[in-house]
C-alpha cells in the first residue's frame, strides 16, 4: 500500500510506501475452495434475509432466491 499525500520532515510531498507485502487475495481463495468442496457459504448465505433481499433488489433471480 502507499499514501502519496504524506510529506517529509522538510515539507516535500513524497508519499509513503509500506515495507510489507500482504497477500490480501489469499483469504477469498480459501473461501472459494471451501465453498466448492462443501457448499457451506451458499448454505450460510441462504439463511440471511438481508443478503437474499439485496440480491433480489440488485436484479438477481432464480436459483435459491
C-alpha positions as CSV (number, residue, x, y, z in Angstrom):
1,X,0.0,0.0,0.0
2,X,1.0,3.6,-0.3
3,X,-0.1,7.1,0.6
4,X,1.2,9.9,-1.8
5,X,-0.1,12.7,0.5
6,X,2.4,12.3,3.4
7,X,5.1,14.8,3.4
8,X,8.7,14.5,4.5
9,X,10.1,16.4,7.6
10,X,11.1,19.2,5.2
11,X,7.5,19.5,3.9
12,X,8.1,18.0,0.5
13,X,5.3,15.7,-0.6
14,X,7.0,12.4,-1.4
15,X,4.5,9.8,-0.1
16,X,4.8,6.7,1.9
17,X,5.2,3.1,0.8
18,X,4.6,0.1,3.0
19,X,7.7,-2.1,3.6
20,X,5.4,-5.2,4.0
21,X,3.9,-7.4,1.3
22,X,0.5,-8.7,2.4
23,X,-1.4,-11.3,0.5
24,X,-4.9,-9.9,0.7
25,X,-6.0,-12.1,-2.1
26,X,-5.4,-15.4,-0.3
27,X,-8.4,-15.2,2.0
28,X,-11.1,-15.2,-0.7
29,X,-9.3,-18.1,-2.4
30,X,-9.6,-20.2,0.7
31,X,-13.3,-19.3,1.0
32,X,-13.9,-20.2,-2.7
33,X,-12.2,-23.6,-2.3
34,X,-14.3,-24.5,0.8
35,X,-17.5,-23.4,-0.9
36,X,-16.6,-25.6,-3.9
37,X,-15.9,-28.5,-1.5
38,X,-18.9,-28.3,0.8
39,X,-21.3,-25.6,-0.4
40,X,-21.1,-24.1,3.1
41,X,-21.0,-20.4,2.2
42,X,-24.0,-20.7,-0.1
43,X,-26.0,-22.5,2.6
44,X,-25.0,-19.9,5.1
45,X,-26.0,-17.0,2.9
46,X,-29.4,-18.6,2.2
47,X,-30.3,-18.1,5.9
48,X,-29.6,-14.4,5.9
49,X,-32.7,-12.5,4.8
50,X,-30.7,-9.2,4.1
51,X,-28.5,-11.0,1.6
52,X,-31.4,-12.5,-0.3
53,X,-33.2,-9.2,-0.3
54,X,-30.1,-7.3,-1.5
55,X,-29.5,-9.8,-4.3
56,X,-33.2,-9.6,-5.4
57,X,-33.1,-5.8,-5.4
58,X,-29.9,-5.9,-7.4
59,X,-31.7,-7.8,-10.1
60,X,-30.7,-11.4,-9.4
61,X,-33.4,-14.1,-9.7
62,X,-33.7,-17.8,-10.0
63,X,-31.7,-20.4,-8.1
64,X,-32.3,-20.2,-4.4
65,X,-33.7,-16.7,-4.5
